[in-house]
Amino acid sequence: MKSSLRQALVAGAAILSLTATALVPAPAYAQFGGIVYDPSNYAQNVLTAARTLEQINNQIRQLQNQATSLINEARNLASLPTTVLAPLQQQIQQTQQLLGQAQRMAYNVQQIQTEFARQYKSMDLTAPQAAMIQGAESRWQNSVAAFEDALKVQAGAVANIEGTRSAVTDLVTASQSATGALQAAQAGNQLLAVQSQQLADLIASVTSLGRAQTLDAASSAAAKAQAREQLRRFLAPGRGYVATSVQMFRN
C-alpha cells in the first residue's frame, strides 16, 4: 500500500515537472559562436531605422520646398533690367524747352495779364493814327509768333514718337520675359510713364495751339475796335474838301 502511494506521488511529481516545463516560454534569442541574435529586437531596430529614414526624407522634401520658395521669392524681388526713365525725362525736358522759347508773350501768368491788358484789353483808341498802326502791327506779330511757337512744339511732339515707340517695344519685351512679380510691376509702371510722357506732349501741343488761336482772336477783336475808331475819325465832320486851282500844263 505504501509502495503504491509512493509510486503515485513520484508519477504526479513527474507530470507537474513536465507541465511546468511546457508552460515556461522558450528564450527569444539564439546564440551562434558567442553572438546573441534576438529576432524581436532586430525587427524593432529595422522599424526604427525605417521611421528615421522616412523622417529624413520628409526633412529633405521640406528643405527642397524651402529652397524652391526662396528661389521664387528671389525672382519676385529681382528688378527689371530695362529702364526708359532717362529717355522719357529727356523728351519731357525738350518739350519744356520749346515751351520756354515762346516769343513775345511767354507762358507766364503775370506777364500775360500785363501785356494782354496793354495791347488788347485797354487799347488806347485816342492815340494818334501812327501809334494805332504800330499797335496793330505789334498784335499781328504776336499772333504770327504764337503760331510759330505752336508749330515748334508740335514738331517736337512728332519727333518724340520714335523714342516712344522704342521705349514701348523694350518694355513690352521685358514684360513678356519677366521672371517675377516685381519685374512685371516695374514694366507696367514704366509703360504708364511712357503714357504720361505722351500725355505731356499732347497737352503742350494743345496748349501752344490754343495760345496762338487765342492771341489771333484777341487781335481780331482789337482790330475791329480800332477799325471802328478809324472809321469814326474818317467820317467825323471837319473842314471838308476845299477846291484849289491846279495848273496841269505849262504855258
C-alpha positions as CSV (number, residue, x, y, z in Angstrom):
1,M,0.0,0.0,0.0
2,K,2.8,2.4,0.9
3,S,4.7,1.3,-2.2
4,S,1.8,2.1,-4.4
5,L,1.3,5.5,-2.8
6,R,5.0,6.3,-3.3
7,Q,4.8,5.4,-6.9
8,A,1.7,7.6,-7.4
9,L,3.4,10.6,-5.8
10,V,6.5,10.1,-8.0
11,A,4.4,9.9,-11.1
12,G,2.5,13.1,-10.1
13,A,5.7,15.0,-9.5
14,A,7.0,14.0,-12.9
15,I,3.8,15.2,-14.6
16,L,4.0,18.5,-12.7
17,S,7.6,18.9,-13.8
18,L,6.7,18.3,-17.4
19,T,3.8,20.7,-17.2
20,A,5.9,23.5,-15.8
21,T,8.5,23.0,-18.4
22,A,5.9,23.2,-21.1
23,L,4.4,26.4,-19.7
24,V,7.7,28.3,-19.4
25,P,8.3,30.1,-22.9
26,A,11.5,29.4,-24.7
27,P,14.0,32.3,-24.8
28,A,13.5,34.5,-28.0
29,Y,17.1,34.5,-28.9
30,A,19.8,32.2,-30.2
31,Q,23.5,32.1,-29.7
32,F,25.9,31.5,-32.5
33,G,29.5,31.5,-31.8
34,G,29.1,33.8,-28.9
35,I,26.8,36.3,-30.8
36,V,23.3,36.6,-29.4
37,Y,20.6,37.1,-32.0
38,D,17.3,38.4,-30.8
39,P,14.7,38.4,-33.6
40,S,12.2,40.8,-31.8
41,N,15.0,43.3,-31.1
42,Y,16.2,43.1,-34.7
43,A,12.7,43.8,-36.0
44,Q,12.3,46.7,-33.7
45,N,15.6,48.2,-34.9
46,V,14.6,47.8,-38.5
47,L,11.3,49.5,-37.8
48,T,13.1,52.4,-36.0
49,A,15.5,52.7,-38.9
50,A,12.7,52.9,-41.4
51,R,10.9,55.5,-39.4
52,T,14.1,57.5,-39.1
53,L,14.7,57.3,-42.9
54,E,11.1,58.5,-43.5
55,Q,11.7,61.5,-41.2
56,I,14.9,62.3,-43.0
57,N,13.2,62.1,-46.4
58,N,10.4,64.4,-45.1
59,Q,13.1,66.9,-43.9
60,I,14.8,66.7,-47.3
61,R,11.5,67.4,-49.1
62,Q,10.9,70.3,-46.7
63,L,14.3,71.7,-47.5
64,Q,13.7,71.3,-51.2
65,N,10.3,73.2,-50.8
66,Q,12.0,75.9,-48.9
67,A,14.7,76.3,-51.5
68,T,12.1,76.5,-54.2
69,S,10.2,79.1,-52.3
70,L,13.4,81.1,-51.7
71,I,14.2,80.9,-55.5
72,N,10.7,82.1,-56.3
73,E,10.9,85.0,-53.8
74,A,14.3,86.0,-55.3
75,R,12.7,86.0,-58.7
76,N,9.8,88.1,-57.5
77,L,12.2,90.6,-55.9
78,A,14.5,90.8,-59.0
79,S,14.5,94.3,-60.6
80,L,13.7,94.9,-64.2
81,P,17.0,95.2,-66.1
82,T,15.4,97.6,-68.6
83,T,14.6,101.3,-67.8
84,V,13.3,104.1,-70.0
85,L,13.2,106.8,-67.4
86,A,16.2,108.8,-68.7
87,P,15.0,109.0,-72.3
88,L,11.5,109.9,-71.1
89,Q,12.8,112.7,-68.9
90,Q,14.9,114.0,-71.8
91,Q,11.9,114.1,-74.1
92,I,9.9,116.0,-71.5
93,Q,12.7,118.5,-70.9
94,Q,12.9,119.1,-74.7
95,T,9.2,119.9,-74.7
96,Q,9.6,122.2,-71.7
97,Q,12.5,124.0,-73.5
98,L,10.2,124.5,-76.6
99,L,7.5,126.0,-74.3
100,G,10.1,128.2,-72.6
101,Q,11.1,129.6,-76.0
102,A,7.7,131.2,-76.5
103,Q,8.2,134.5,-78.3
104,R,6.9,137.9,-77.2
105,M,4.2,136.8,-74.8
106,A,5.6,133.9,-72.8
107,Y,3.7,131.3,-70.6
108,N,3.7,133.5,-67.5
109,V,0.5,134.5,-65.9
110,Q,1.7,137.8,-64.6
111,Q,3.3,138.8,-68.0
112,I,0.3,137.7,-69.9
113,Q,-2.0,139.8,-67.7
114,T,0.2,142.8,-68.1
115,E,0.8,142.6,-71.9
116,F,-2.8,141.5,-72.7
117,A,-4.2,144.4,-70.8
118,R,-1.9,146.8,-72.5
119,Q,-2.2,145.6,-76.1
120,Y,-5.7,144.2,-76.2
121,K,-7.9,144.9,-73.3
122,S,-7.1,148.5,-72.5
123,M,-6.1,149.7,-76.0
124,D,-5.8,153.5,-76.3
125,L,-8.3,154.5,-79.0
126,T,-7.4,158.2,-78.6
127,A,-3.8,157.7,-79.7
128,P,-2.6,159.2,-82.9
129,Q,-3.0,157.3,-86.2
130,A,0.6,156.3,-86.3
131,A,0.5,154.8,-82.8
132,M,-2.6,152.9,-83.6
133,I,-1.0,151.4,-86.7
134,Q,2.1,150.4,-84.6
135,G,-0.2,148.7,-82.0
136,A,-2.0,146.7,-84.7
137,E,1.3,145.6,-86.2
138,S,2.6,144.5,-82.7
139,R,-0.6,142.4,-82.2
140,W,-0.2,140.8,-85.6
141,Q,3.4,139.9,-84.8
142,N,2.2,138.3,-81.5
143,S,-0.2,136.1,-83.5
144,V,2.4,135.1,-86.0
145,A,5.0,134.3,-83.3
146,A,2.4,132.3,-81.4
147,F,1.6,130.2,-84.4
148,E,5.3,129.6,-85.0
149,D,5.7,128.5,-81.4
150,A,2.8,126.1,-81.8
151,L,4.4,124.6,-84.9
152,K,7.7,124.1,-83.0
153,V,6.0,122.3,-80.1
154,Q,4.1,120.1,-82.4
155,A,7.2,119.3,-84.3
156,G,8.9,118.3,-81.0
157,A,6.0,116.1,-80.1
158,V,6.2,114.3,-83.5
159,A,10.0,113.9,-83.0
160,N,9.3,112.1,-79.7
161,I,7.1,109.5,-81.3
162,E,10.1,107.4,-82.4
163,G,11.6,107.4,-78.9
164,T,8.2,106.4,-77.5
165,R,7.9,103.6,-80.0
166,S,11.4,102.3,-79.0
167,A,10.5,102.6,-75.3
168,V,7.3,100.7,-75.7
169,T,9.0,97.9,-77.6
170,D,11.7,97.5,-75.0
171,L,9.2,97.5,-72.1
172,V,6.8,95.0,-73.7
173,T,9.7,92.7,-74.5
174,A,11.0,93.0,-70.9
175,S,7.4,92.4,-69.5
176,Q,6.9,89.2,-71.6
177,S,10.2,87.8,-70.3
178,A,9.7,88.9,-66.7
179,T,10.8,86.3,-64.1
180,G,8.9,87.7,-61.2
181,A,6.1,89.9,-59.9
182,L,8.4,92.9,-59.3
183,Q,9.7,92.9,-62.8
184,A,6.2,92.7,-64.3
185,A,5.1,95.5,-62.0
186,Q,8.1,97.7,-62.9
187,A,7.4,97.1,-66.6
188,G,3.8,98.2,-66.1
189,N,4.9,101.3,-64.2
190,Q,7.3,102.3,-66.9
191,L,4.6,101.8,-69.5
192,L,2.4,104.2,-67.5
193,A,5.4,106.6,-67.5
194,V,5.5,106.4,-71.3
195,Q,1.8,107.2,-71.5
196,S,2.4,110.2,-69.1
197,Q,5.1,111.5,-71.5
198,Q,2.8,111.2,-74.4
199,L,0.1,113.0,-72.5
200,A,2.6,115.8,-71.7
201,D,3.4,116.2,-75.4
202,L,-0.3,116.3,-76.2
203,I,-1.0,118.9,-73.5
204,A,1.9,121.0,-74.7
205,S,0.7,120.8,-78.4
206,V,-2.9,121.7,-77.5
207,T,-1.8,124.5,-75.2
208,S,0.5,126.1,-77.7
209,L,-2.1,125.9,-80.4
210,G,-4.7,127.3,-78.1
211,R,-2.4,130.2,-77.2
212,A,-1.9,131.0,-80.9
213,Q,-5.6,130.9,-81.6
214,T,-6.5,133.0,-78.5
215,L,-4.0,135.7,-79.5
216,D,-5.2,135.7,-83.0
217,A,-8.8,136.0,-81.9
218,A,-7.8,138.8,-79.5
219,S,-6.0,140.6,-82.3
220,S,-9.1,140.3,-84.5
221,A,-11.2,141.8,-81.7
222,A,-8.8,144.7,-81.2
223,A,-8.6,145.3,-84.9
224,K,-12.4,145.6,-85.1
225,A,-12.4,148.1,-82.3
226,Q,-9.6,150.1,-83.9
227,A,-11.3,149.9,-87.3
228,R,-14.5,151.4,-85.8
229,E,-12.4,154.3,-84.3
230,Q,-10.6,154.9,-87.6
231,L,-13.9,154.9,-89.5
232,R,-15.4,157.4,-87.0
233,R,-12.4,159.7,-87.4
234,F,-12.7,159.5,-91.2
235,L,-16.4,160.3,-91.2
236,A,-16.2,163.0,-88.5
237,P,-17.3,166.4,-89.7
238,G,-14.4,168.8,-90.3
239,R,-13.1,171.3,-92.8
240,G,-14.1,169.1,-95.7
241,Y,-13.0,169.4,-99.2
242,V,-11.8,172.9,-100.4
243,A,-11.3,173.5,-104.1
244,T,-8.0,174.9,-105.2
245,S,-6.6,175.9,-108.6
246,V,-4.4,173.4,-110.2
247,Q,-2.1,174.0,-113.2
248,M,-2.0,170.9,-115.3
249,F,0.0,172.1,-118.3
250,R,2.8,174.6,-118.7
251,N,2.3,177.5,-121.0
